[in-house]
């Protein structure tokens, strides 16, 4: 069962509050589509954050690896000791951005939570440095070295709708 955009909004807000100001202290590959991040804070307890193409959540359980993850080496080489700057959702889409920074360097982890989801590592200009799997479809192409392009958006952000936004919907019913 996949998460809805509204459920994801709640999770992202909760996660953002709980790990604000934390640093990446370790990363574990769980499956080819799942990673477990260990976040550290000098004054608070460590937090484990699971990133997967089917969800994102905080856990207390260190999950054992099931299969290799091809992003793991790249992530460990580049993101250890990076501070979590921001966790945000794109509208009510099932896309989450985790922005991490260390001095002048900044990386964005894009987690796409849908049928053929993806975990994508980008630089601060959204150039793809690594990804779970390449995509070449009509509306976008994702591969190392290319610019990250979101899938076509729903254009209906129900959490930010006004009464005027409902008029076209109401007139067709």
C-alpha positions as CSV (number, residue, x, y, z in Angstrom):
1,X,0.0,0.0,0.0
2,X,1.4,3.4,-1.0
3,X,1.2,6.6,1.0
4,X,-1.1,9.4,-0.1
5,X,0.2,12.9,-0.4
6,X,-1.7,14.0,2.7
7,X,-0.2,11.1,4.8
8,X,3.2,12.0,3.5
9,X,2.7,15.7,4.4
10,X,2.1,14.6,8.0
11,X,5.2,12.3,8.1
12,X,7.5,15.0,6.5
13,X,6.4,17.6,9.0
14,X,6.9,15.3,11.9
15,X,10.3,14.1,10.7
16,X,11.4,17.6,10.0
17,X,10.7,18.7,13.6
18,X,12.3,15.6,15.1
19,X,15.6,15.7,13.3
20,X,16.2,19.4,12.8
21,X,19.8,20.2,13.4
22,X,21.0,16.6,13.3
23,X,24.1,15.3,11.4
24,X,24.4,12.1,9.3
25,X,26.6,9.8,11.3
26,X,26.1,6.6,9.3
27,X,24.1,5.2,6.4
28,X,23.1,1.5,5.9
29,X,21.8,-0.1,2.7
30,X,18.8,-2.3,3.5
31,X,17.5,-3.2,0.0
32,X,18.1,-1.9,-3.5
33,X,15.4,0.7,-2.9
34,X,15.8,1.3,0.9
35,X,18.4,3.1,3.0
36,X,18.6,3.6,6.7
37,X,20.2,6.9,7.9
38,X,21.6,7.3,11.4
39,X,21.4,10.9,12.5
40,X,23.4,12.3,15.5
41,X,22.9,15.4,17.6
42,X,25.5,16.5,20.2
43,X,22.8,17.0,22.9
44,X,20.0,14.6,21.9
45,X,19.5,10.9,21.2
46,X,20.4,9.5,17.8
47,X,17.6,9.0,15.3
48,X,17.2,6.4,12.6
49,X,15.5,7.5,9.4
50,X,14.4,5.0,6.8
51,X,14.2,6.2,3.2
52,X,12.6,3.9,0.7
53,X,10.7,4.2,-2.6
54,X,7.5,3.2,-0.7
55,X,7.9,5.4,2.4
56,X,9.9,7.5,4.8
57,X,9.8,7.1,8.6
58,X,11.7,7.3,11.9
59,X,12.4,4.0,13.5
60,X,14.0,2.7,16.7
61,X,15.0,-0.6,15.0
62,X,18.4,-0.9,13.2
63,X,17.2,-3.1,10.3
64,X,19.6,-5.6,9.0
65,X,20.6,-5.5,5.3
66,X,18.6,-7.7,2.9
67,X,20.3,-7.0,-0.4
68,X,23.0,-4.6,-1.7
69,X,22.2,-0.9,-2.4
70,X,24.2,0.7,-5.2
71,X,23.9,4.2,-3.7
72,X,25.4,3.3,-0.4
73,X,29.1,3.8,-1.3
74,X,28.4,7.1,-2.9
75,X,26.3,8.3,0.0
76,X,28.9,7.3,2.6
77,X,31.7,8.9,0.7
78,X,29.9,12.2,0.3
79,X,27.3,12.7,3.0
80,X,28.7,11.5,6.4
81,X,28.9,14.5,8.8
82,X,26.6,16.5,6.7
83,X,23.9,18.5,8.6
84,X,20.3,18.1,7.7
85,X,19.2,21.5,6.5
86,X,15.6,20.8,5.4
87,X,13.1,18.1,4.7
88,X,10.2,19.1,2.4
89,X,7.5,17.7,0.3
90,X,6.7,19.0,-3.2
91,X,3.1,20.2,-2.8
92,X,1.0,17.1,-2.1
93,X,3.0,15.0,-4.5
94,X,4.7,11.9,-3.3
95,X,8.2,13.5,-3.6
96,X,10.4,14.4,-0.7
97,X,13.6,16.5,-0.7
98,X,16.2,16.1,2.0
99,X,18.8,18.9,1.8
100,X,22.1,18.3,3.6
101,X,25.0,20.7,3.9
102,X,28.5,20.8,5.2
103,X,30.3,24.2,5.0
104,X,29.9,25.3,1.4
105,X,28.8,21.9,0.0
106,X,25.1,21.0,-0.3
107,X,23.4,17.9,-1.6
108,X,19.7,17.1,-2.1
109,X,18.3,13.6,-1.7
110,X,15.1,13.2,-3.8
111,X,12.9,10.4,-2.7
112,X,10.1,9.6,-5.2
113,X,7.4,7.5,-3.5
114,X,5.4,6.0,-6.3
115,X,5.1,2.8,-8.4
116,X,8.5,2.9,-10.0
117,X,10.0,5.1,-7.3
118,X,13.6,6.3,-7.1
119,X,16.2,7.7,-4.7
120,X,18.2,10.4,-6.4
121,X,21.3,12.2,-5.2
122,X,21.7,15.7,-6.6
123,X,24.1,18.6,-6.0
124,X,22.8,22.0,-5.0
125,X,22.0,22.8,-8.7
126,X,19.9,19.6,-8.9
127,X,22.4,17.9,-11.2
128,X,22.1,14.1,-10.7
129,X,25.2,12.6,-9.1
130,X,23.7,9.1,-8.4
131,X,20.3,7.4,-8.6
132,X,18.7,4.0,-7.9
133,X,17.8,3.5,-11.5
134,X,17.8,5.6,-14.7
135,X,14.5,6.6,-16.3
136,X,13.9,7.5,-19.9
137,X,10.2,8.2,-20.6
138,X,8.3,10.7,-22.7
139,X,8.2,13.5,-20.1
140,X,11.6,13.1,-18.4
141,X,14.9,11.5,-18.5
142,X,16.9,10.7,-15.3
143,X,20.5,9.6,-15.5
144,X,23.8,10.5,-13.9
145,X,24.9,13.9,-15.1
146,X,21.5,15.2,-16.2
147,X,19.4,17.8,-14.5
148,X,16.7,16.4,-12.1
149,X,13.2,16.8,-13.6
150,X,10.1,16.1,-11.5
151,X,7.4,14.0,-13.0
152,X,4.4,16.0,-14.3
153,X,2.7,17.4,-11.2
154,X,-0.9,16.8,-10.4
155,X,-1.5,20.6,-10.3
156,X,-4.0,20.1,-7.5
157,X,-2.5,20.9,-4.1
158,X,-5.6,20.1,-1.9
159,X,-3.9,21.5,1.2
160,X,-3.6,24.9,-0.3
161,X,-6.8,25.2,-2.3
162,X,-9.0,28.3,-2.0
163,X,-12.8,28.5,-2.6
164,X,-12.1,29.8,-6.1
165,X,-10.1,26.6,-6.9
166,X,-13.3,24.6,-6.2
167,X,-15.4,26.5,-8.8
168,X,-14.4,24.5,-11.9
169,X,-14.8,21.2,-10.0
170,X,-18.2,22.2,-8.7
171,X,-19.5,23.4,-12.1
172,X,-18.7,20.0,-13.7
173,X,-20.7,18.0,-11.2
